[in-house]
Amino acid sequence: MILLSYEVLVALRHLKSRKRSRVISLLTLISVLGVWVGVWALTVVLSVLSGFGDDLRAKIIESTPNIIIERHDNDIARYRQLCDRLQKLDGVVDCAAYISSEVMLAGISNSSGALLRGIENRGALTYRLKRQIKSGKLEYLFSPEKIPMPPVITRKTIFQDSNDALTPEEEELLGLRPKRRRPPSTRPATTQATSKPAEEDLSKFGLLDTGPKKDAKKVLPGILLGKELASGLGMGVGDELRIVSPTGGSLTPMGPSPRVRKYRVAGIFFTGMYEYDLKFAFVALHDAQKLFKMRGLATGLELQVKDIHKTPQLKRDIRKSLGSGAYQVQDWIDLNTQLFGALQMEKLVMFVILTFIVLVASFNIVSTLFMVVVEKSQEIAILKSMGATNASVMLIFMIEGVIIGLIGTILGLLFGWRTCLYLIEFPIRMNTDVYYITHLPVHMKLTDFVYVAVAAILLSFIATIYPALQAARMRPVEGLRHD
């Protein structure tokens, strides 16, 4: 213990150069700054990546069922009895049936593929959609008669913000001013014949509001669209669109024909995930059963659990309860394995790349120790002459390098922690038109800070091995010869 204290004192003394040369002190400062900057950058970047990962994980949990159950061979019949049995398991909060199939959505001018999902008015997904709807209401989906009609665009609406003034004849034709009395004409039949086609032409081009049509009172089923999907189709609440299903149509000599049904937009939801908002659309379960001719059937069941971190154990209990291999049970981790794997790989790659900053700083430690060996050659020779062993000399220089790395690591961790606190208190705003987040997310994890500290100190220690070996191999005669 006394020898170790002596070696530490000698190592600290060697970090300072003689008065005639300040090169070693400058190199020591540069080495400390290199480790400092590397550790600071690592902690901040890893905290930001952890924030992105946690934000994405929360959005996935918000938009994905905790556990889904589907049959390998067929659809699920008597799904309500099966739900009642599964809800008795410890950890299961709610169970709801759903139907899922790919369809084509056709608007007035655009069309897009989508994953149509029929849902019940219960379950976790319904509760989440209620919070995520930005326009319209969830109740419109199950009560489509309450969906408000879109505003009718007339010639008056078109020209209300325009500088083009209407002529008196156009205003009379649109009913915007009372008709003027005209002198009796000798050809009344011709006037009546020309006025009717004019109104027909205006109605044809949508410039005249002719009132509700005969089938306007027909209640169409409702549909919920994602924000990006609705934007691509140019749809708003109350607008009509057509769903084209490749299955469920009548048989023809050429095979089954597609099934086409009209729906009315009941609401637009925003989950915060671009792929979800571009891909998913929701209808009521009974409407999906009618569309796909699946009376009394469901594609699968979705379960809401108390603790999402215990879904692996709950999956085994569900498989044991079902009792056969006909069912496929997947949790939210299985449904997003590739995405979570990509996030973890990205974080690992960034850790490796930014560790090179610390690696470059370790080369500065190597050069610093070499300069110390050259300048302190006389002291090394004297120590060996007094009985110091090679191991003792080697330990002195290794302690010097570790001290440099330790000081830089501590300063880097402190500045990284303070920078993260600043970003949390004063977040950087993000453009929501480009990014699906309002601000730069930051989440500090103790494990990230520990990994960075261990990596920095380990690299600093490795950098000391070769210079320390060179100092230990120096003979006393060679050190005194340069005096």
C-alpha positions in Angstrom: 0.0 0.0 0.0 2.9 2.3 0.8 4.6 1.4 -2.5 1.3 2.2 -4.4 1.0 5.6 -2.7 4.6 6.4 -3.7 4.0 5.4 -7.3 0.9 7.5 -7.5 2.8 10.5 -6.1 5.6 10.0 -8.7 3.0 9.6 -11.5 1.3 12.9 -10.5 4.7 14.6 -10.4 5.6 13.3 -13.8 2.5 14.9 -15.3 4.2 18.3 -14.8 7.2 19.2 -16.9 10.3 21.1 -15.9 10.4 24.8 -16.0 12.5 24.8 -19.1 9.8 23.0 -21.1 6.1 23.1 -21.1 5.5 20.6 -23.9 4.4 17.8 -21.6 1.9 19.9 -19.7 0.4 21.0 -23.0 0.2 17.4 -24.3 -1.3 16.3 -21.0 -4.0 19.1 -21.3 -4.7 18.1 -25.0 -5.1 14.4 -23.9 -7.5 15.4 -21.2 -9.5 17.6 -23.6 -9.7 14.8 -26.1 -11.1 12.3 -23.7 -13.4 15.0 -22.3 -14.9 15.8 -25.7 -15.3 12.2 -26.7 -17.1 11.2 -23.5 -19.3 14.3 -23.6 -20.3 13.6 -27.2 -21.0 9.9 -26.4 -23.2 10.6 -23.5 -25.3 13.3 -25.3 -25.8 11.3 -28.5 -26.7 8.1 -26.6 -29.2 10.0 -24.5 -30.8 11.5 -27.6 -30.9 8.0 -29.3 -32.5 6.6 -26.1 -35.0 9.4 -26.2 -35.9 8.6 -29.8 -36.2 4.9 -29.0 -38.4 5.4 -26.0 -40.6 7.9 -27.9 -41.0 5.4 -30.7 -41.6 2.5 -28.3 -44.4 4.5 -26.6 -46.0 5.3 -30.0 -45.8 1.6 -31.0 -47.4 0.5 -27.7 -50.0 3.2 -28.2 -50.9 2.0 -31.7 -50.3 -1.8 -31.5 -52.3 -4.4 -29.6 -50.5 -5.8 -26.6 -51.2 -9.4 -27.7 -53.0 -10.7 -30.8 -54.4 -14.2 -31.3 -55.1 -15.6 -34.8 -55.8 -19.1 -36.2 -53.3 -20.7 -38.6 -55.9 -22.4 -40.8 -59.1 -20.3 -40.6 -61.0 -17.4 -39.1 -62.2 -17.5 -35.5 -65.8 -18.5 -34.8 -67.5 -17.9 -31.5 -65.0 -15.2 -30.7 -67.1 -13.7 -27.9 -67.0 -17.0 -25.9 -63.2 -17.2 -26.5 -62.7 -13.7 -25.3 -64.7 -14.3 -22.1 -62.5 -17.3 -21.4 -59.2 -15.4 -22.0 -60.3 -12.5 -19.8 -60.3 -14.8 -16.8 -56.5 -15.2 -17.1 -54.4 -13.2 -14.6 -53.0 -10.1 -16.3 -55.6 -9.8 -19.1 -57.6 -6.6 -18.8 -59.8 -6.7 -21.9 -60.4 -8.7 -25.1 -61.9 -7.6 -28.4 -62.3 -9.2 -31.9 -61.2 -7.6 -35.1 -61.2 -8.3 -38.9 -58.1 -7.3 -40.9 -57.7 -7.3 -44.7 -56.0 -5.3 -47.4 -58.3 -3.1 -49.6 -58.2 -0.3 -52.1 -59.6 3.1 -51.1 -60.8 5.3 -53.9 -61.6 9.0 -53.4 -62.8 11.5 -55.9 -59.5 11.8 -57.8 -57.0 9.6 -55.9 -56.8 6.0 -54.7 -54.5 4.2 -52.3 -54.0 0.8 -50.8 -54.7 0.4 -47.1 -55.0 -2.2 -44.3 -58.7 -2.1 -43.3 -59.5 -3.2 -39.8 -62.9 -3.8 -38.4 -63.1 -3.2 -34.7 -65.6 -3.5 -31.8 -66.7 -0.6 -29.7 -64.6 -1.9 -26.8 -61.0 -2.9 -26.2 -57.8 -1.0 -25.8 -57.6 0.0 -29.5 -60.9 1.8 -29.4 -59.8 3.7 -26.3 -56.5 4.7 -28.0 -58.3 5.8 -31.1 -60.5 8.0 -29.1 -57.5 9.9 -27.9 -55.8 10.0 -31.3 -58.6 11.4 -33.4 -57.9 14.9 -34.5 -61.1 15.6 -36.5 -64.4 14.0 -36.3 -65.5 11.7 -33.5 -65.1 8.0 -32.7 -68.8 7.7 -32.0 -69.5 8.5 -35.7 -67.9 5.2 -36.6 -70.6 3.2 -34.7 -73.4 5.8 -35.3 -72.8 6.8 -38.9 -76.1 8.8 -39.0 -74.4 11.4 -36.9 -71.6 12.1 -39.4 -71.9 15.7 -40.5 -72.4 16.4 -44.2 -69.5 18.2 -46.0 -70.2 21.8 -47.0 -71.7 22.3 -50.4 -69.5 24.4 -52.7 -71.6 26.7 -54.9 -70.7 29.4 -57.4 -71.0 32.0 -54.6 -68.4 30.1 -52.6 -66.0 30.0 -55.5 -66.2 33.7 -56.2 -66.4 35.0 -52.6 -62.6 35.6 -52.4 -62.2 36.5 -56.1 -62.0 39.9 -57.7 -64.2 38.6 -60.6 -67.6 40.2 -60.2 -70.8 38.3 -61.2 -72.9 39.8 -63.9 -76.5 40.6 -63.0 -77.7 37.7 -65.2 -75.5 35.2 -63.3 -76.7 36.5 -60.0 -80.3 36.1 -61.0 -79.6 32.7 -62.3 -78.0 31.6 -59.0 -80.7 33.2 -57.0 -78.5 35.9 -55.5 -80.8 38.7 -56.5 -84.5 38.9 -57.4 -85.4 38.5 -60.9 -86.2 41.7 -62.8 -89.4 42.1 -64.7 -88.8 41.8 -68.3 -91.1 43.1 -71.1 -93.2 40.5 -72.7 -91.4 38.7 -75.4 -92.9 37.5 -78.6 -90.9 34.3 -78.3 -91.5 33.0 -74.7 -90.9 29.4 -75.7 -87.4 30.1 -76.9 -86.5 31.9 -73.6 -87.8 29.0 -71.5 -85.9 26.5 -73.7 -82.6 28.3 -73.4 -82.8 29.0 -69.6 -83.3 25.3 -68.7 -80.1 24.1 -70.4 -78.2 26.9 -68.8 -79.2 25.6 -65.3 -78.5 22.0 -66.4 -74.9 23.1 -67.5 -74.3 24.8 -64.2 -75.5 21.8 -62.3 -73.3 19.5 -64.4 -70.2 21.4 -63.6 -71.1 21.7 -59.9 -71.6 25.5 -60.0 -75.2 25.4 -58.9 -76.5 23.9 -55.7 -79.6 22.0 -56.8 -80.4 20.7 -53.3 -80.2 17.2 -51.9 -80.4 14.3 -54.2 -82.9 11.5 -53.9 -80.4 9.1 -52.2 -78.9 11.8 -49.9 -80.8 10.4 -46.9 -79.2 7.0 -47.3 -76.9 6.4 -44.3 -73.5 5.1 -45.3 -71.2 3.3 -42.9 -68.4 5.3 -41.3 -64.6 4.8 -41.7 -61.6 6.3 -39.8 -58.6 7.3 -41.8 -55.0 8.0 -40.8 -53.8 11.6 -41.3 -51.4 10.8 -44.1 -53.9 8.4 -45.8 -56.6 11.1 -45.7 -54.2 13.7 -47.0 -53.2 11.5 -49.9 -56.9 10.8 -50.8 -57.9 14.4 -50.3 -60.6 13.3 -47.9 -62.2 15.1 -45.0 -64.9 14.4 -42.4 -68.2 13.7 -44.2 -66.7 12.9 -47.6 -67.6 9.8 -49.4 -65.2 7.2 -50.7 -65.3 3.7 -52.1 -63.7 0.6 -50.7 -62.7 -2.0 -53.2 -62.1 -5.5 -51.7 -60.6 -8.2 -53.8 -62.7 -10.8 -51.9 -66.3 -11.0 -51.1 -67.7 -10.3 -54.6 -69.8 -12.5 -56.8 -68.4 -15.3 -58.9 -68.0 -14.6 -62.7 -66.6 -16.7 -65.5 -63.3 -14.9 -65.0 -63.3 -15.7 -61.3 -64.5 -13.8 -58.2 -65.2 -10.1 -58.9 -64.1 -7.4 -56.5 -66.6 -6.0 -54.0 -67.2 -2.3 -53.9 -69.0 -0.4 -51.1 -69.4 3.3 -50.3 -68.3 4.7 -46.9 -68.3 8.1 -45.3 -65.3 9.5 -43.5 -66.2 9.6 -39.7 -62.9 10.9 -38.5 -59.1 11.3 -39.0 -56.6 10.0 -36.5 -53.0 10.8 -35.9 -50.8 8.3 -34.1 -47.4 10.0 -34.6 -46.0 7.2 -36.7 -45.9 7.9 -40.4 -46.3 4.2 -41.5 -49.4 3.7 -39.3 -51.1 6.9 -40.4 -50.4 6.1 -44.1 -51.5 2.4 -43.9 -54.4 1.9 -41.5 -58.1 2.5 -41.8 -60.8 1.4 -39.3 -64.5 0.5 -39.7 -67.0 -1.0 -37.3 -66.7 -4.8 -37.0 -70.3 -5.5 -38.2 -69.6 -3.4 -41.3 -66.4 -5.3 -42.0 -68.3 -8.6 -41.6 -70.8 -7.4 -44.2 -68.1 -6.2 -46.6 -66.0 -9.4 -46.5 -69.1 -11.7 -46.0 -67.8 -13.0 -42.6 -71.0 -13.2 -40.6 -70.2 -14.3 -37.1 -66.4 -14.6 -37.8 -63.3 -12.6 -36.9 -59.8 -12.6 -38.1 -58.3 -12.5 -34.6 -58.5 -11.2 -31.1 -56.6 -8.4 -29.4 -55.8 -8.4 -25.7 -55.0 -5.6 -23.4 -52.7 -6.6 -20.5 -51.9 -4.9 -17.1 -48.1 -5.0 -17.6 -46.7 -4.9 -21.1 -43.3 -6.1 -19.8 -44.8 -9.4 -18.8 -46.3 -10.3 -22.1 -43.8 -13.2 -22.8 -45.0 -15.1 -19.7 -48.6 -14.2 -20.5 -48.2 -15.7 -24.0 -47.2 -19.0 -22.5 -50.3 -19.0 -20.3 -52.5 -18.2 -23.2 -51.1 -21.0 -25.3 -51.7 -23.4 -22.4 -55.3 -22.1 -22.0 -56.1 -22.5 -25.7 -54.7 -26.1 -25.6 -53.9 -26.7 -29.2 -51.5 -25.5 -31.9 -54.1 -24.1 -34.1 -53.7 -20.6 -32.7 -50.8 -18.1 -33.2 -50.1 -15.8 -30.2 -47.9 -12.7 -30.7 -47.2 -9.8 -28.5 -46.2 -6.2 -29.3 -42.5 -7.2 -29.3 -43.0 -9.9 -31.9 -45.0 -7.6 -34.1 -42.2 -5.0 -34.2 -39.1 -7.2 -33.9 -37.4 -5.7 -37.0 -38.0 -2.1 -35.9 -36.7 -2.6 -32.4 -33.7 -4.5 -33.8 -32.9 -1.7 -36.2 -33.1 0.9 -33.3 -30.7 -1.2 -31.2 -28.3 -1.7 -34.0 -28.3 2.1 -34.8 -27.5 2.8 -31.1 -24.7 0.3 -31.1 -23.2 1.7 -34.4 -23.3 5.2 -33.0 -21.6 4.1 -29.9 -18.8 2.4 -31.9 -18.4 5.4 -34.2 -18.2 8.0 -31.4 -15.8 5.8 -29.4 -13.3 6.5 -32.1 -13.1 10.1 -30.6 -11.9 8.6 -27.4 -9.6 6.3 -29.3 -8.0 9.3 -31.0 -7.6 10.9 -27.5 -5.9 7.7 -26.4 -3.2 8.2 -29.1 -2.6 11.6 -27.5 -2.0 9.7 -24.2 0.5 7.5 -25.9 2.4 10.5 -27.3 2.3 12.2 -23.9 3.7 9.2 -22.1 6.5 8.8 -24.6 7.5 12.5 -24.0 7.4 11.8 -20.3 9.7 8.8 -20.7 12.2 10.8 -22.7 12.2 13.8 -20.4 12.2 11.7 -17.2 14.8 9.3 -18.3 17.3 10.5 -15.6 14.6 10.1 -12.9 13.8 6.6 -14.2 17.5 5.7 -14.1 17.8 7.0 -10.5 14.8 5.0 -9.4 16.2 1.8 -10.8 19.6 2.5 -9.2 17.8 2.8 -5.9 16.1 -0.6 -6.3 12.9 0.1 -8.2 11.8 -2.9 -10.2 10.6 -2.9 -13.8 7.0 -3.6 -12.6 7.1 -0.6 -10.3 8.3 1.7 -13.2 5.7 0.3 -15.5 3.0 0.9 -12.9 4.0 4.5 -12.5 3.5 5.3 -16.2 0.3 3.2 -16.4 -1.1 5.2 -13.5 -0.2 8.4 -15.3 -2.3 7.4 -18.4 -5.2 6.2 -16.3 -5.2 9.5 -14.4 -5.4 11.4 -17.7 -8.3 9.2 -18.9 -10.1 9.4 -15.5 -10.0 13.2 -15.4 -11.2 13.5 -19.0 -13.9 10.9 -18.3 -15.2 12.6 -15.2 -15.3 16.0 -16.9 -17.0 14.5 -20.0 -19.7 12.8 -17.8 -20.4 15.9 -15.9 -20.7 18.1 -19.0 -22.8 15.5 -20.8 -25.1 15.2 -17.8 -25.5 19.0 -17.7 -26.1 19.3 -21.4 -28.8 16.7 -21.3 -30.5 18.5 -18.4 -30.4 21.7 -20.5 -31.9 19.9 -23.5 -34.7 18.6 -21.3 -35.4 21.9 -19.7 -35.1 23.9 -22.9 -36.0 21.4 -25.7 -35.1 22.0 -29.3 -38.2 22.4 -31.3 -38.7 20.2 -34.4 -40.7 21.0 -37.5 -43.8 18.7 -37.2 -44.4 19.0 -41.0 -41.1 17.0 -41.5 -40.7 15.1 -38.2 -43.4 13.3 -36.2 -42.1 14.8 -32.9 -42.5 18.2 -31.5 -39.1 18.5 -29.8 -35.8 16.6 -29.6 -36.3 13.8 -27.1 -33.6 13.2 -24.5 -33.6 10.3 -22.0 -30.6 9.8 -19.7 -29.9 6.2 -18.7 -27.4 5.1 -16.1 -26.3 2.2 -18.1 -25.3 4.4 -21.1 -23.2 6.6 -18.8 -21.6 3.5 -17.2 -20.7 2.0 -20.6 -19.2 5.2 -21.8 -17.1 5.6 -18.6 -15.8 2.0 -18.8 -15.0 2.3 -22.5 -13.1 5.6 -22.0 -11.0 4.4 -19.0 -10.3 1.0 -20.7 -9.0 2.7 -23.8 -6.9 5.1 -21.7 -5.4 2.1 -19.8 -4.6 0.2 -23.1 -2.9 3.3 -24.4 -0.5 3.3 -21.5 0.8 -0.3 -21.9 3.4 0.3 -24.7 5.0 3.5 -23.3 5.1 1.9 -19.8 6.9 -1.2 -21.2 9.5 1.1 -22.9 10.1 2.9 -19.6 10.4 -0.3 -17.7 13.0 -1.7 -20.2 15.2 1.4 -19.9 18.6 0.6 -18.3 20.0 3.0 -15.7 23.2 3.6 -17.8 21.1 4.8 -20.8 19.2 7.2 -18.6 22.3 8.7 -16.9 24.2 9.0 -20.2 21.9 11.8 -21.4 22.5 13.9 -18.3 
